[in-house]
Each structure stands twice: as C-alpha cells, then as structure tokens.
Amino acid sequence: ILPLFRVDTTGFSDTTLWAVRNEGQTDDLLLVSYFDEFGGLQVTQEFTLSSREVQTQNVRDIAGLAAGADGVARGFIQFQMENRTSIDTFQIDVSEDLATGQRPVNALDFCSKWQVRFIKFTPSDASEIVFFIAGPGGLAPNPPSIFGTVYSEAGVEENTFVLTTDKWGMRVSSADLSLPTTAAGVIEFEFLNDGNSGGLGYATVDHQAAGKFSAGLEAYCLDP
C-alpha cells in the first residue's frame, strides 16, 4: 500500500509517480487499485509483467480520480501481485522544487504504537508526518483516531495531542501539533480503535527545509 498520493488535477503541478518491478522468474499479473482518502475504491488497473519487467505510472494520467475543492486528488494506492515485487514511488512538489520518495507498506508492517523524530532546520521549516490508518477512524465527536505525546530531545514531555479523522491516509504538518520550540524532538503516538488501544496503522515522516531539500525517514514501531 502506498499510504498517500497527491495529484493536482488542474494543471501540471504536484503529482505522484510509481514504478513496480516483477522480481519473479515468471510472468505475473499486477493489479493496482486507487482509493480516495476515505477508503472508497475509484479506479483499478491491470498489467501483465514479464520476469524483471518494470511498469511505471504518472498518477496524473489516471482518469476518474475525484478531486477536492482545491483541485487536488488525494488517497492511497494498493498494489497486488503473486510474485515478489519491488516498488519505488516519488511525490513531486513543483511549488517547492522537491521530489520526495515514499516506501509502500506491507500490511504485515502495521503497528499500534510508533515513534518519529521531528527536525526544524530553520524556524519556518516543518516535518510532515504521513499517517495510514488500517481502517476508518472516528468522525467527530466520536473517539479520537490517534493519540500523541511530544518529547524534547532531553526526554522531557512537552505536550499531548489527539487527531480525529474519518480518513485512512493523511499528511499532518508538525506546525499543527504544537511542537517544542527546540530544533528537534520525538513524537510517540498510538493508533486507537474506537478510542481505545489496539488500532493499527503506519507512518513515515518527511523533513523539508525551505524548498531546498527533503529527507524522508521511516517511523519506528514500538510494539513488543
């Protein structure tokens, strides 16, 4: 699963690129399914790949993806194939002259508790966390979907936050999480199930510096 794609349908701005390679010794069928942020299936594609063949796609070229009021289509992508595969993806951000890689996630990698580092290179920079919730979250005023605790690098608890959403995949800026004024720290968070422990999900984090570069890091699963 690619937790989040983002495509500007009004022009040639932001888009998502993916490439899938059949690593098996035989031909195989690749099924690609595009979902909106709320888990609704929108478009499917089928490709037959020979051994070691690569299939590429610019998601902007996919017809039938629903866009929001801002003209941007958002959602997640599911890749299915019997053979072993390798998958590369890039999120192109034209306005910031950036291309950020994002690793797809196997459902076996879902965890309940996670930890990510945040870094602020300058006061205006921010880390962006990509969350994927394995199942729909709660609609306000229902119980929260994610509970987070923010720590400084000295290990001092700074604050807590909750996120409530009915989306499966979303991108949250560290600027919206009331993080410490220090240059770096750690966020521990937990996916919730109807407001209680036991929810499952996945997370990655992108650190961007004023449109000059972007560094993508995986979060750490804290489950036993």
C-alpha positions as CSV (number, residue, x, y, z in Angstrom):
1,I,0.0,0.0,0.0
2,L,1.2,3.5,-0.9
3,P,-0.3,5.4,2.1
4,L,-0.8,8.7,0.3
5,F,-0.8,10.0,-3.2
6,R,-1.4,13.7,-4.1
7,V,-2.2,14.9,-7.7
8,D,-3.1,18.4,-8.9
9,T,-5.8,17.8,-11.5
10,T,-6.0,21.5,-12.6
11,G,-2.6,21.7,-14.2
12,F,1.0,20.3,-14.2
13,S,1.9,20.9,-10.6
14,D,2.0,18.2,-7.8
15,T,1.8,14.5,-8.9
16,T,2.8,11.0,-7.7
17,L,5.0,8.6,-9.7
18,W,5.3,4.9,-9.1
19,A,7.3,2.0,-10.6
20,V,6.8,-1.7,-10.0
21,R,9.2,-4.4,-11.0
22,N,8.3,-8.1,-11.2
23,E,11.2,-9.8,-9.4
24,G,9.8,-13.3,-10.1
25,Q,11.0,-15.8,-12.7
26,T,7.6,-16.0,-14.4
27,D,5.1,-13.6,-15.9
28,D,2.6,-12.2,-13.4
29,L,-0.5,-10.0,-13.2
30,L,-0.2,-6.7,-11.4
31,L,-3.4,-5.3,-10.0
32,V,-3.3,-1.6,-9.0
33,S,-6.3,-0.1,-7.0
34,Y,-6.7,3.6,-6.3
35,F,-8.8,4.6,-3.3
36,D,-9.8,8.0,-2.0
37,E,-8.8,9.2,1.5
38,F,-12.0,7.6,3.0
39,G,-11.3,4.1,1.6
40,G,-13.6,4.4,-1.4
41,L,-12.4,2.4,-4.5
42,Q,-12.1,4.7,-7.5
43,V,-10.0,3.2,-10.3
44,T,-8.3,-0.2,-11.0
45,Q,-5.6,-1.1,-13.5
46,E,-4.2,-4.5,-14.6
47,F,-0.8,-5.1,-16.2
48,T,0.9,-8.4,-17.2
49,L,4.6,-8.1,-16.4
50,S,7.3,-10.4,-17.7
51,S,10.1,-11.5,-15.4
52,R,12.1,-8.5,-14.3
53,E,9.9,-6.1,-16.3
54,V,9.1,-2.7,-14.8
55,Q,5.8,-0.9,-15.1
56,T,5.7,2.9,-14.5
57,Q,2.9,5.3,-14.0
58,N,2.3,9.0,-13.5
59,V,-0.9,9.2,-11.4
60,R,-1.8,12.4,-13.1
61,D,-2.6,10.4,-16.2
62,I,-5.2,8.3,-14.4
63,A,-8.7,9.3,-15.4
64,G,-11.5,9.1,-12.8
65,L,-9.8,10.2,-9.6
66,A,-12.0,12.5,-7.6
67,A,-10.5,15.8,-6.6
68,G,-11.4,18.1,-3.7
69,A,-12.4,21.7,-3.8
70,D,-8.8,22.7,-4.3
71,G,-8.5,20.6,-7.4
72,V,-6.2,18.1,-5.7
73,A,-6.9,14.3,-5.7
74,R,-5.8,12.5,-2.6
75,G,-5.9,8.9,-1.5
76,F,-3.9,5.7,-1.2
77,I,-2.9,3.0,-3.7
78,Q,-2.9,-0.8,-3.3
79,F,-0.5,-3.0,-5.3
80,Q,-1.3,-6.7,-5.6
81,M,0.9,-9.3,-7.3
82,E,1.7,-13.0,-6.6
83,N,5.4,-12.8,-7.3
84,R,7.9,-10.8,-5.3
85,T,7.9,-7.2,-6.3
86,S,10.0,-4.1,-5.8
87,I,8.2,-0.7,-5.7
88,D,9.5,2.8,-6.0
89,T,7.4,6.0,-5.5
90,F,8.0,9.7,-5.7
91,Q,5.8,12.6,-4.7
92,I,6.6,15.6,-7.0
93,D,6.1,19.0,-5.3
94,V,6.6,21.6,-8.1
95,S,6.0,24.6,-6.0
96,E,8.9,23.6,-3.7
97,D,11.1,22.1,-6.4
98,L,11.1,18.9,-4.4
99,A,10.7,15.2,-5.1
100,T,10.2,13.0,-2.0
101,G,10.4,9.2,-2.0
102,Q,7.8,7.2,-0.1
103,R,8.1,3.4,0.6
104,P,5.0,1.4,0.2
105,V,4.0,-0.6,3.3
106,N,3.0,-4.3,3.6
107,A,0.0,-5.0,5.8
108,L,2.3,-7.2,8.0
109,D,4.2,-4.0,9.0
110,F,1.2,-2.3,10.6
111,C,1.7,-1.5,14.3
112,S,-0.3,0.2,17.1
113,K,2.5,2.4,18.6
114,W,5.0,4.4,16.7
115,Q,7.8,6.9,17.3
116,V,9.1,9.6,14.8
117,R,11.7,12.3,15.1
118,F,11.0,15.9,14.1
119,I,13.6,18.4,13.0
120,K,13.4,22.1,12.4
121,F,16.3,23.4,10.3
122,T,15.0,27.0,10.5
123,P,12.0,28.5,12.3
124,S,9.9,28.3,9.2
125,D,10.7,24.6,8.4
126,A,8.4,21.7,9.3
127,S,8.4,18.0,9.4
128,E,5.4,16.3,7.8
129,I,4.1,13.0,9.1
130,V,2.2,10.7,6.7
131,F,-0.3,8.5,8.7
132,F,-2.1,5.5,7.3
133,I,-4.8,4.1,9.5
134,A,-5.7,0.5,8.8
135,G,-9.4,1.0,8.8
136,P,-11.6,4.1,9.1
137,G,-11.1,6.4,12.0
138,G,-13.7,8.2,14.1
139,L,-15.8,11.1,13.0
140,A,-16.0,14.0,15.5
141,P,-17.4,13.9,18.1
142,N,-16.5,10.2,18.2
143,P,-13.4,8.9,20.0
144,P,-10.0,10.1,18.6
145,S,-8.1,8.1,16.0
146,I,-4.6,8.9,17.1
147,F,-3.1,10.0,20.5
148,G,0.3,11.6,20.5
149,T,2.9,12.7,23.1
150,V,5.6,15.1,22.2
151,Y,9.1,15.0,23.9
152,S,12.1,17.2,23.7
153,E,15.5,15.6,22.9
154,A,16.2,15.7,26.6
155,G,13.3,13.3,27.1
156,V,11.0,15.9,28.7
157,E,7.3,15.6,27.9
158,E,6.2,18.8,26.2
159,N,2.6,18.3,25.3
160,T,0.0,15.8,24.0
161,F,-2.4,15.9,21.1
162,V,-5.2,13.9,19.6
163,L,-6.2,13.6,15.9
164,T,-9.7,12.6,14.9
165,T,-10.4,11.7,11.3
166,D,-12.5,9.5,9.0
167,K,-9.7,9.3,6.5
168,W,-7.5,6.3,6.0
169,G,-4.4,8.3,4.8
170,M,-3.4,11.8,5.7
171,R,-0.4,14.2,5.9
172,V,0.0,16.3,9.0
173,S,2.5,19.1,9.4
174,S,4.4,19.4,12.6
175,A,3.4,23.0,12.6
176,D,-0.1,21.9,13.5
177,L,1.0,19.8,16.5
178,S,2.2,22.4,19.0
179,L,5.8,21.0,19.0
180,P,8.5,22.4,21.2
181,T,10.4,25.5,20.2
182,T,13.6,23.5,20.2
183,A,15.2,22.4,17.0
184,A,14.4,18.7,17.3
185,G,12.5,16.1,19.4
186,V,10.4,13.0,19.3
187,I,6.7,12.2,18.9
188,E,5.3,9.0,20.3
189,F,1.8,8.2,19.0
190,E,-0.7,5.4,19.1
191,F,-3.4,4.4,16.7
192,L,-6.7,3.9,18.5
193,N,-9.6,1.6,18.0
194,D,-12.9,3.3,18.9
195,G,-11.0,5.5,21.3
196,N,-9.2,2.6,22.9
197,S,-5.8,0.9,22.5
198,G,-5.4,-1.6,19.7
199,G,-5.7,0.3,16.5
200,L,-3.3,-0.4,13.6
201,G,-1.5,1.9,11.2
202,Y,1.7,3.0,9.6
203,A,3.7,6.2,9.5
204,T,6.6,7.9,7.7
205,V,8.0,11.4,8.1
206,D,9.4,14.0,5.7
207,H,11.8,16.7,6.8
208,Q,11.7,19.7,4.4
209,A,14.0,22.7,4.5
210,A,12.6,25.8,2.8
211,G,12.2,24.1,-0.5
212,K,15.9,23.3,-0.7
213,F,15.9,19.6,0.1
214,S,13.7,16.9,1.7
215,A,14.8,13.9,3.8
216,G,12.4,11.0,4.2
217,L,12.6,8.8,7.3
218,E,10.6,5.8,8.5
219,A,8.9,5.8,11.8
220,Y,9.8,3.2,14.4
221,C,7.3,0.6,15.6
222,L,7.2,0.4,19.4
223,D,5.0,-2.7,19.6
224,P,6.6,-5.6,21.6
